[in-house]
């Protein structure tokens, strides 16, 4: 069975969402009495299927993640997600905190921000008292930083380059006076969704190692810097966090190792055919396999 595509009423438009560059709006879904965000993927990018697929992959890992469903509004295709902030609550983005701790921090610039370093971000996360609302801790994942290590491993697995300072944050529950790490969200740039089918096929079939899928994922850059000197790759970001929290890193690497190829393929099989091409599926699967191999190769060095 394919994932459904929810049809949003033409007059469903409610409130404009100001953040980001995509066309999006909030609406009230009478079917389940919840407020949801409709986000339109840019044409020709595959951002819609990537957002859905990555949210399902996050579920396999057991991460706290915003849930996404395919949707259409006035012939515009996109995804919808439920509001994960409680009534009278507020989402505080990372840049709002960073500007408080770093002088002259460029909060409105998203990329090539040298002050956006992983060490400062991890220190901020360590100060957050609560896991995401509704997320149950276990013997290893006790604190927000334990979970955030999983977010960073996930970025590497899906080749997500978009963990900028508005793509993580905290939820303020004003009624209960608690502060929680937010679920992970906005992964639409992952899985090579913006690569053309022509390039996908070439990379999948080439004998040139310099143009292989492995080389492609090896170049995946994160938005994070290392103390302002070097823009880090996604695997380097994970390693910085993992070395500070080895038990959590081992937990998430073991979770990744336990996920079967059949479980992953099932996610892509359920995407409606008109929303994703065959080469896009093959390329995404190859990215996930190559990154899984890279991550598990560093496991031995971490777990000593």
C-alpha positions in Angstrom: 0.0 0.0 0.0 1.3 3.5 -1.0 1.5 6.4 1.4 -1.7 8.5 1.0 -1.7 12.1 -0.4 -3.8 14.4 1.7 -5.9 16.9 -0.2 -6.1 20.3 1.6 -9.2 22.4 0.9 -8.6 25.4 -1.4 -9.7 27.7 1.4 -7.6 25.9 4.1 -5.0 28.6 4.2 -4.6 30.0 7.6 -1.3 31.6 8.8 1.9 32.3 6.8 5.0 30.6 8.1 7.8 33.2 8.0 10.8 31.0 8.4 12.8 29.5 5.5 12.6 30.1 1.7 9.8 27.7 0.7 6.1 28.6 0.3 4.3 27.3 3.3 1.3 27.9 5.6 -0.4 26.7 8.7 -3.9 25.2 8.5 -6.4 23.6 10.9 -7.2 20.0 9.9 -10.7 19.2 11.0 -10.3 15.5 10.4 -8.1 15.0 13.5 -8.5 18.5 15.1 -4.9 19.4 14.8 -2.9 22.4 13.5 -0.5 21.4 10.6 2.1 23.0 8.4 1.9 22.6 4.7 5.2 23.0 2.9 5.6 23.1 -0.8 8.7 21.4 -2.2 10.5 23.2 -5.0 9.6 21.8 -8.4 12.1 19.3 -9.8 14.0 18.8 -6.5 12.4 15.7 -4.9 12.2 17.6 -1.6 8.7 16.2 -0.9 9.6 12.5 -1.1 12.9 13.2 0.7 11.1 14.8 3.6 8.7 11.9 3.9 11.3 9.2 3.4 13.7 10.7 6.0 11.0 11.0 8.6 10.2 7.3 8.2 13.9 6.4 8.4 14.1 8.4 11.6 11.3 6.3 13.0 13.3 3.1 12.2 16.1 4.5 14.3 13.8 5.5 17.1 14.6 9.2 17.0 12.1 11.9 18.0 11.2 13.4 14.6 8.5 15.6 13.1 6.0 13.4 11.2 5.4 14.2 7.5 2.7 13.1 5.1 2.3 13.9 1.4 -0.3 16.5 0.5 -1.7 18.7 -2.3 -3.2 22.1 -2.3 -4.5 23.9 -5.4 -2.5 21.4 -7.5 0.7 22.3 -5.6 2.4 19.2 -4.1 4.1 19.3 -0.7 4.1 17.7 2.7 2.2 18.4 5.9 3.4 18.0 9.5 1.6 18.3 12.8 2.5 21.1 15.1 4.8 19.7 17.8 4.7 22.7 20.1 2.0 22.5 22.8 -0.7 25.1 23.2 0.8 28.3 24.7 4.2 26.9 23.9 7.0 28.2 21.7 9.7 26.8 19.4 13.1 28.5 20.1 15.5 28.1 17.2 19.2 27.6 17.7 20.1 31.0 16.3 18.0 32.7 19.0 20.2 31.1 21.6 23.5 31.5 19.7 23.0 35.3 19.4 22.8 35.4 23.2 26.2 33.7 23.7 28.2 34.8 20.7 28.8 38.6 20.2 27.6 39.9 16.9 26.3 36.4 15.8 24.7 36.6 12.3 21.4 35.1 13.2 19.8 35.8 9.8 22.5 34.2 7.8 22.1 30.4 7.3 25.2 29.2 5.6 29.0 29.8 5.7 28.6 31.2 9.2 32.1 30.6 10.8 30.8 31.3 14.3 28.4 28.4 13.9 30.6 25.8 15.5 29.7 22.4 16.7 31.4 22.7 20.1 29.3 25.7 21.1 26.1 24.0 19.9 26.8 20.8 21.9 27.5 22.9 25.0 24.1 24.6 24.6 22.3 21.3 24.1 23.9 20.0 27.3 22.2 22.7 29.2 18.7 21.7 28.0 16.9 19.9 30.9 14.3 17.7 29.1 14.0 15.3 26.2 11.3 16.1 23.5 7.7 16.0 24.7 6.4 12.5 24.6 9.8 10.9 24.0 10.6 8.1 26.5 14.2 7.8 27.8 15.9 4.5 28.1 19.0 3.2 29.9 21.4 5.0 27.5 19.4 7.9 26.1 18.7 9.9 29.3 19.3 13.5 28.3 18.9 15.8 25.3 22.6 15.6 24.3 22.3 11.8 24.1 19.4 12.2 21.6 21.2 15.0 19.7 24.1 12.7 19.0 21.5 10.5 17.2 20.3 13.5 15.2 23.9 14.1 14.0 24.4 10.5 13.1 21.2 10.6 11.2 22.4 13.7 9.2 25.4 11.7 8.1 23.3 8.6 7.2 20.9 10.5 5.0 23.5 13.0 3.7 21.7 16.0 5.2 23.6 19.2 4.7 20.9 21.5 6.1 21.4 21.3 9.9 21.7 25.1 10.0 20.9 27.1 13.1 17.1 27.2 12.5 16.9 23.4 11.9 17.3 22.5 15.6 15.9 24.1 18.7 14.0 23.8 21.9 10.3 23.7 22.8 9.2 25.9 25.7 6.2 24.4 27.5 5.0 27.6 29.1 2.1 25.9 31.0 4.3 23.3 32.7 7.3 25.6 32.8 9.7 23.1 31.1 12.3 23.3 28.3 12.6 20.4 25.9 14.8 19.5 23.0 12.7 19.8 19.8 12.2 16.7 17.6 14.5 16.7 14.5 12.9 18.3 11.5 13.5 19.6 8.0 15.5 17.0 6.2 14.3 17.7 2.7 17.8 18.3 1.3 18.9 14.7 2.1 19.1 11.5 0.0 20.5 13.3 -3.0 17.0 14.5 -3.8 18.2 17.5 -5.9 20.5 15.5 -8.1 19.2 14.9 -11.7 18.3 11.3 -12.8 21.1 11.6 -15.4 23.7 12.2 -12.8 22.2 9.5 -10.6 22.5 6.9 -13.3 26.0 8.0 -14.1 27.2 7.8 -10.5 25.5 4.4 -10.0 27.1 2.8 -13.1 30.5 4.5 -13.4 33.8 2.7 -13.0 35.4 6.0 -12.1 35.9 6.0 -8.3 36.1 9.8 -8.4 32.5 10.0 -9.5 31.0 7.1 -7.5 28.3 7.3 -4.9 30.9 6.7 -2.2 32.8 9.8 -3.4 29.5 11.8 -3.5 28.6 11.0 0.1 32.2 11.5 1.2 32.0 15.2 0.2 28.8 15.9 2.1 29.4 19.1 4.1 27.5 20.2 7.2 26.6 23.8 8.1 28.8 23.4 11.2 32.4 24.8 11.6 35.2 23.6 13.8 35.9 26.7 15.9 35.5 28.9 12.9 38.4 27.5 11.0 37.0 24.6 8.9 33.6 23.7 7.6 33.0 20.2 8.7 31.6 17.2 6.8 28.6 15.5 8.3 30.6 12.5 9.5 33.2 14.8 11.2 30.3 16.6 13.1 29.0 13.2 14.3 32.5 12.2 15.4 33.0 15.4 17.5 29.8 14.7 19.3 30.4 10.9 19.6 33.8 11.4 21.2 32.1 13.5 23.9 29.4 10.9 24.4 30.6 7.5 23.4 27.8 5.5 25.1 25.1 7.4 23.2 27.1 7.1 19.9 27.4 3.3 20.4 23.7 3.1 21.1 22.8 4.9 17.8 25.3 3.0 15.7 23.9 -0.2 17.0 20.4 0.9 16.1 21.6 1.8 12.6 23.3 -1.6 12.3 20.1 -3.4 13.2 18.1 -1.8 10.4 17.7 -4.2 7.5 17.8 -3.3 3.8 14.3 -4.7 3.4 12.9 -2.2 6.0 14.6 0.7 4.1 13.4 -0.5 0.7 9.8 -0.8 2.0 9.8 2.9 2.8 10.6 3.8 -0.8 8.3 1.2 -2.3 5.4 2.9 -0.5 6.1 6.3 -2.1 3.5 7.0 -4.9 5.2 6.3 -8.3 4.4 9.8 -9.6 6.3 11.4 -6.8 9.7 9.6 -7.2 11.6 8.1 -10.1 13.3 4.7 -10.2 16.8 6.3 -10.4 16.0 8.5 -7.4 15.1 5.4 -5.4 18.2 3.5 -6.4 20.4 6.5 -5.7 18.9 7.1 -2.3 19.3 3.5 -1.3 23.0 3.6 -2.5 23.6 6.8 -0.4 22.1 5.1 2.7 24.1 2.0 2.2 27.4 3.9 1.6 26.9 6.1 4.6 25.9 3.2 6.8 29.1 1.5 5.9 31.2 4.6 6.7 29.5 5.1 10.0 29.9 1.5 11.1 33.6 1.6 10.1 34.2 4.4 12.7 32.4 2.4 15.3 35.4 0.3 16.2 37.6 3.3 16.8 35.0 5.0 19.0 34.0 2.0 21.1 37.1 1.1 23.1 
